[in-house]
Amino acid sequence: MPKSRIRKKADFTPPPAAKQATAIKLTNRSWVAPVMLALFAIGLAWIVVFYVTDGSLPIKSLSNWNIVVGFGFIAGGFGVSTQWK
């Protein structure tokens, strides 16, 4: 059986210097974790205070909307957590 021809690979030529990769600028995100945890804690505390005081605190005029406010803080914590790297 005859042998097949061996293919020669073309030599690698790097792309022109004008298209070099740019360095990624890393930003300081040390504020993310404390803000995220603070929002989680505020939201949880808001809901707990609402239930413990039978709806008279934190803001009586909001009545059951206090739960939405508490979950809003918690959702804000999750929103901030997307910035964490």
PyMOL CGO cylinders between C-alpha atoms (Angstrom):
from pymol import cmd
from pymol.cgo import CYLINDER

trace = [
    CYLINDER, 0.00, 0.00, 0.00, 1.42, 3.40, -0.92, 0.3, 1, 1, 1, 1, 1, 1,
    CYLINDER, 1.42, 3.40, -0.92, 2.20, 5.93, 1.82, 0.3, 1, 1, 1, 1, 1, 1,
    CYLINDER, 2.20, 5.93, 1.82, 0.22, 9.14, 1.93, 0.3, 1, 1, 1, 1, 1, 1,
    CYLINDER, 0.22, 9.14, 1.93, 2.00, 12.43, 1.63, 0.3, 1, 1, 1, 1, 1, 1,
    CYLINDER, 2.00, 12.43, 1.63, 2.92, 14.25, 4.84, 0.3, 1, 1, 1, 1, 1, 1,
    CYLINDER, 2.92, 14.25, 4.84, 1.35, 17.68, 5.04, 0.3, 1, 1, 1, 1, 1, 1,
    CYLINDER, 1.35, 17.68, 5.04, 3.58, 20.51, 6.05, 0.3, 1, 1, 1, 1, 1, 1,
    CYLINDER, 3.58, 20.51, 6.05, 2.09, 23.02, 8.42, 0.3, 1, 1, 1, 1, 1, 1,
    CYLINDER, 2.09, 23.02, 8.42, 2.51, 26.65, 7.54, 0.3, 1, 1, 1, 1, 1, 1,
    CYLINDER, 2.51, 26.65, 7.54, 4.78, 28.58, 9.86, 0.3, 1, 1, 1, 1, 1, 1,
    CYLINDER, 4.78, 28.58, 9.86, 2.94, 30.69, 12.42, 0.3, 1, 1, 1, 1, 1, 1,
    CYLINDER, 2.94, 30.69, 12.42, 3.18, 34.39, 11.83, 0.3, 1, 1, 1, 1, 1, 1,
    CYLINDER, 3.18, 34.39, 11.83, 2.00, 36.56, 14.71, 0.3, 1, 1, 1, 1, 1, 1,
    CYLINDER, 2.00, 36.56, 14.71, -0.52, 39.30, 13.98, 0.3, 1, 1, 1, 1, 1, 1,
    CYLINDER, -0.52, 39.30, 13.98, 0.77, 42.81, 13.42, 0.3, 1, 1, 1, 1, 1, 1,
    CYLINDER, 0.77, 42.81, 13.42, 1.84, 44.77, 16.50, 0.3, 1, 1, 1, 1, 1, 1,
    CYLINDER, 1.84, 44.77, 16.50, -0.97, 47.30, 16.03, 0.3, 1, 1, 1, 1, 1, 1,
    CYLINDER, -0.97, 47.30, 16.03, -3.57, 44.81, 17.31, 0.3, 1, 1, 1, 1, 1, 1,
    CYLINDER, -3.57, 44.81, 17.31, -1.95, 43.87, 20.60, 0.3, 1, 1, 1, 1, 1, 1,
    CYLINDER, -1.95, 43.87, 20.60, -4.24, 42.97, 23.45, 0.3, 1, 1, 1, 1, 1, 1,
    CYLINDER, -4.24, 42.97, 23.45, -5.06, 45.82, 25.77, 0.3, 1, 1, 1, 1, 1, 1,
    CYLINDER, -5.06, 45.82, 25.77, -4.65, 45.41, 29.48, 0.3, 1, 1, 1, 1, 1, 1,
    CYLINDER, -4.65, 45.41, 29.48, -7.88, 45.02, 31.46, 0.3, 1, 1, 1, 1, 1, 1,
    CYLINDER, -7.88, 45.02, 31.46, -8.25, 47.74, 34.04, 0.3, 1, 1, 1, 1, 1, 1,
    CYLINDER, -8.25, 47.74, 34.04, -9.15, 46.23, 37.39, 0.3, 1, 1, 1, 1, 1, 1,
    CYLINDER, -9.15, 46.23, 37.39, -11.08, 48.49, 39.70, 0.3, 1, 1, 1, 1, 1, 1,
    CYLINDER, -11.08, 48.49, 39.70, -11.10, 48.42, 43.45, 0.3, 1, 1, 1, 1, 1, 1,
    CYLINDER, -11.10, 48.42, 43.45, -14.36, 46.82, 44.52, 0.3, 1, 1, 1, 1, 1, 1,
    CYLINDER, -14.36, 46.82, 44.52, -13.73, 46.59, 48.24, 0.3, 1, 1, 1, 1, 1, 1,
    CYLINDER, -13.73, 46.59, 48.24, -16.98, 48.45, 48.94, 0.3, 1, 1, 1, 1, 1, 1,
    CYLINDER, -16.98, 48.45, 48.94, -19.20, 45.73, 47.46, 0.3, 1, 1, 1, 1, 1, 1,
    CYLINDER, -19.20, 45.73, 47.46, -19.13, 43.14, 50.25, 0.3, 1, 1, 1, 1, 1, 1,
    CYLINDER, -19.13, 43.14, 50.25, -19.86, 45.56, 53.14, 0.3, 1, 1, 1, 1, 1, 1,
    CYLINDER, -19.86, 45.56, 53.14, -22.68, 47.28, 51.24, 0.3, 1, 1, 1, 1, 1, 1,
    CYLINDER, -22.68, 47.28, 51.24, -24.18, 43.96, 50.17, 0.3, 1, 1, 1, 1, 1, 1,
    CYLINDER, -24.18, 43.96, 50.17, -24.11, 42.56, 53.71, 0.3, 1, 1, 1, 1, 1, 1,
    CYLINDER, -24.11, 42.56, 53.71, -25.47, 45.81, 55.14, 0.3, 1, 1, 1, 1, 1, 1,
    CYLINDER, -25.47, 45.81, 55.14, -28.43, 45.77, 52.74, 0.3, 1, 1, 1, 1, 1, 1,
    CYLINDER, -28.43, 45.77, 52.74, -29.16, 42.13, 53.59, 0.3, 1, 1, 1, 1, 1, 1,
    CYLINDER, -29.16, 42.13, 53.59, -29.01, 42.90, 57.32, 0.3, 1, 1, 1, 1, 1, 1,
    CYLINDER, -29.01, 42.90, 57.32, -31.18, 46.04, 57.05, 0.3, 1, 1, 1, 1, 1, 1,
    CYLINDER, -31.18, 46.04, 57.05, -33.80, 44.18, 55.04, 0.3, 1, 1, 1, 1, 1, 1,
    CYLINDER, -33.80, 44.18, 55.04, -33.87, 41.26, 57.44, 0.3, 1, 1, 1, 1, 1, 1,
    CYLINDER, -33.87, 41.26, 57.44, -33.99, 43.56, 60.48, 0.3, 1, 1, 1, 1, 1, 1,
    CYLINDER, -33.99, 43.56, 60.48, -36.81, 45.60, 58.88, 0.3, 1, 1, 1, 1, 1, 1,
    CYLINDER, -36.81, 45.60, 58.88, -38.94, 42.50, 58.39, 0.3, 1, 1, 1, 1, 1, 1,
    CYLINDER, -38.94, 42.50, 58.39, -38.15, 41.09, 61.85, 0.3, 1, 1, 1, 1, 1, 1,
    CYLINDER, -38.15, 41.09, 61.85, -38.98, 44.40, 63.57, 0.3, 1, 1, 1, 1, 1, 1,
    CYLINDER, -38.98, 44.40, 63.57, -42.25, 44.57, 61.63, 0.3, 1, 1, 1, 1, 1, 1,
    CYLINDER, -42.25, 44.57, 61.63, -43.30, 41.11, 62.80, 0.3, 1, 1, 1, 1, 1, 1,
    CYLINDER, -43.30, 41.11, 62.80, -42.09, 41.47, 66.39, 0.3, 1, 1, 1, 1, 1, 1,
    CYLINDER, -42.09, 41.47, 66.39, -43.93, 44.77, 66.92, 0.3, 1, 1, 1, 1, 1, 1,
    CYLINDER, -43.93, 44.77, 66.92, -47.15, 43.49, 65.30, 0.3, 1, 1, 1, 1, 1, 1,
    CYLINDER, -47.15, 43.49, 65.30, -46.92, 46.06, 62.52, 0.3, 1, 1, 1, 1, 1, 1,
    CYLINDER, -46.92, 46.06, 62.52, -46.50, 49.21, 64.62, 0.3, 1, 1, 1, 1, 1, 1,
    CYLINDER, -46.50, 49.21, 64.62, -42.84, 49.67, 63.63, 0.3, 1, 1, 1, 1, 1, 1,
    CYLINDER, -42.84, 49.67, 63.63, -40.75, 50.59, 61.51, 0.3, 1, 1, 1, 1, 1, 1,
    CYLINDER, -40.75, 50.59, 61.51, -43.35, 52.74, 59.69, 0.3, 1, 1, 1, 1, 1, 1,
    CYLINDER, -43.35, 52.74, 59.69, -46.90, 52.21, 60.88, 0.3, 1, 1, 1, 1, 1, 1,
    CYLINDER, -46.90, 52.21, 60.88, -48.57, 53.99, 57.96, 0.3, 1, 1, 1, 1, 1, 1,
    CYLINDER, -48.57, 53.99, 57.96, -47.09, 51.50, 55.47, 0.3, 1, 1, 1, 1, 1, 1,
    CYLINDER, -47.09, 51.50, 55.47, -48.78, 48.56, 57.24, 0.3, 1, 1, 1, 1, 1, 1,
    CYLINDER, -48.78, 48.56, 57.24, -48.02, 45.38, 55.26, 0.3, 1, 1, 1, 1, 1, 1,
    CYLINDER, -48.02, 45.38, 55.26, -45.95, 47.28, 52.70, 0.3, 1, 1, 1, 1, 1, 1,
    CYLINDER, -45.95, 47.28, 52.70, -43.17, 47.19, 55.30, 0.3, 1, 1, 1, 1, 1, 1,
    CYLINDER, -43.17, 47.19, 55.30, -42.52, 43.63, 54.12, 0.3, 1, 1, 1, 1, 1, 1,
    CYLINDER, -42.52, 43.63, 54.12, -42.03, 44.90, 50.56, 0.3, 1, 1, 1, 1, 1, 1,
    CYLINDER, -42.03, 44.90, 50.56, -39.60, 47.55, 51.85, 0.3, 1, 1, 1, 1, 1, 1,
    CYLINDER, -39.60, 47.55, 51.85, -37.62, 44.87, 53.70, 0.3, 1, 1, 1, 1, 1, 1,
    CYLINDER, -37.62, 44.87, 53.70, -37.47, 42.65, 50.64, 0.3, 1, 1, 1, 1, 1, 1,
    CYLINDER, -37.47, 42.65, 50.64, -36.50, 45.72, 48.60, 0.3, 1, 1, 1, 1, 1, 1,
    CYLINDER, -36.50, 45.72, 48.60, -33.40, 46.12, 50.75, 0.3, 1, 1, 1, 1, 1, 1,
    CYLINDER, -33.40, 46.12, 50.75, -32.62, 42.43, 50.33, 0.3, 1, 1, 1, 1, 1, 1,
    CYLINDER, -32.62, 42.43, 50.33, -33.11, 42.70, 46.55, 0.3, 1, 1, 1, 1, 1, 1,
    CYLINDER, -33.11, 42.70, 46.55, -30.78, 45.70, 46.58, 0.3, 1, 1, 1, 1, 1, 1,
    CYLINDER, -30.78, 45.70, 46.58, -28.19, 43.52, 48.30, 0.3, 1, 1, 1, 1, 1, 1,
    CYLINDER, -28.19, 43.52, 48.30, -28.50, 40.95, 45.53, 0.3, 1, 1, 1, 1, 1, 1,
    CYLINDER, -28.50, 40.95, 45.53, -28.20, 43.73, 42.96, 0.3, 1, 1, 1, 1, 1, 1,
    CYLINDER, -28.20, 43.73, 42.96, -24.99, 44.99, 44.55, 0.3, 1, 1, 1, 1, 1, 1,
    CYLINDER, -24.99, 44.99, 44.55, -23.66, 41.43, 44.71, 0.3, 1, 1, 1, 1, 1, 1,
    CYLINDER, -23.66, 41.43, 44.71, -23.49, 41.35, 40.91, 0.3, 1, 1, 1, 1, 1, 1,
    CYLINDER, -23.49, 41.35, 40.91, -20.63, 43.88, 41.12, 0.3, 1, 1, 1, 1, 1, 1,
    CYLINDER, -20.63, 43.88, 41.12, -18.49, 41.54, 43.21, 0.3, 1, 1, 1, 1, 1, 1,
    CYLINDER, -18.49, 41.54, 43.21, -15.40, 40.18, 41.47, 0.3, 1, 1, 1, 1, 1, 1,
]
cmd.load_cgo(trace, "trace")
